[in-house]
């Protein structure tokens, strides 16, 4: 079976839930995921899709909903987390470097843990250095590489690829062209991967 | 146990799923629901919350997602359905009359079935007459009563009440002040009703 593409941005709030529970879910279901960081802010700005800014009622609900869902998953976030992230681009440039070098998953989880559980926003210091150190990567070297045109271009390329697939938010799961949006569609995506059907 | 408040508008797309499956879900879970029509368009306009207009990618996903979810529930909608509804207000004024007279649930289901499965938009003819006839109500009488200031005021009052509770979209379930938004939170709302917890 093909791995399920897990499209996310460090910066997406609901992606916290997926990032933290994905290893357990993958093991239990016997499926694998390919972690694909992209720039969700670019996509949403392009599509005039602004879910929370100037929407205080909906934003308050979002945090409450994440708190309830986190409790179900045994997570203990300290909410609300800083939002929106000022360092979204850099956080995801580092993640792209992590894809190339094989530490994207651990870095992403460390960055979210610091952001959602220890009040250190991702994509800025000390989150960057702490998260990279935690996964055994030299922060100075990685942060230099993550700022190169090659990595910036690759993030843009991945973002364009996501848009081509119909991705408009994060997290999104793509299974053989079928798009599932939201942490709450993870189980549907897995069902689809295990039993493709022409609904 | 108190009934769970089911806030919805005839006009909401995802409410189709809830309206059609709620009787089975209620029976299986041993819970009851109070059907509370309100004007979700008023609330969303007030809150500058515009989910699908001028968002073709997200709108296309919404229909696909509803199709997949409907298949899970054994429903057979003919999608996309007409959207947005021109007769949203009148459709819900009739529903408010149905609350007073005890036929809101059957009317709502008939209106959605005609709209989503037989391409007859709710809130206009022939949907209004067909749905009312199906539930055994004289359409001429009901449509006259549904247009009275008393019913118009009551819909506005219910809409204000929904906003006071923190409702910002439809469908929404409210359990002792706790708000759950979306057909995909119905099970969470039921869990909350059965096992209230301080998440």
Contacts between the chains, C-beta under 8 A, distances in Angstrom:
chain1	res1	chain2	res2	distance
A	47	B	55	5.8
A	47	B	57	6.0
A	47	B	58	6.9
A	48	B	54	6.2
A	48	B	55	6.7
A	49	B	55	5.8
A	49	B	58	6.2
A	54	B	48	6.2
A	55	B	47	5.8
A	55	B	48	6.7
A	55	B	49	5.8
A	55	B	168	7.7
A	57	B	47	6.0
A	57	B	163	7.9
A	57	B	166	6.0
A	57	B	168	4.7
A	58	B	47	6.9
A	58	B	49	6.2
A	58	B	168	5.0
A	58	B	169	7.7
A	60	B	166	7.2
A	61	B	166	6.5
A	61	B	168	6.6
A	61	B	179	6.2
A	61	B	181	6.2
A	64	B	179	7.4
A	65	B	180	7.9
A	65	B	181	7.3
A	65	B	185	7.7
A	67	B	199	5.7
A	68	B	188	6.9
A	68	B	199	4.5
A	71	B	197	7.4
A	71	B	199	4.1
A	163	B	57	7.9
A	166	B	57	6.0
A	166	B	60	7.2
A	166	B	61	6.5
A	168	B	55	7.6
A	168	B	57	4.7
A	168	B	58	5.0
A	168	B	61	6.6
A	169	B	58	7.7
A	179	B	61	6.2
A	179	B	64	7.3
A	180	B	65	7.9
A	181	B	61	6.2
A	181	B	65	7.3
A	184	B	184	5.3
A	185	B	65	7.7
A	188	B	68	6.9
A	197	B	71	7.4
A	199	B	67	5.7
A	199	B	68	4.6
A	199	B	71	4.0
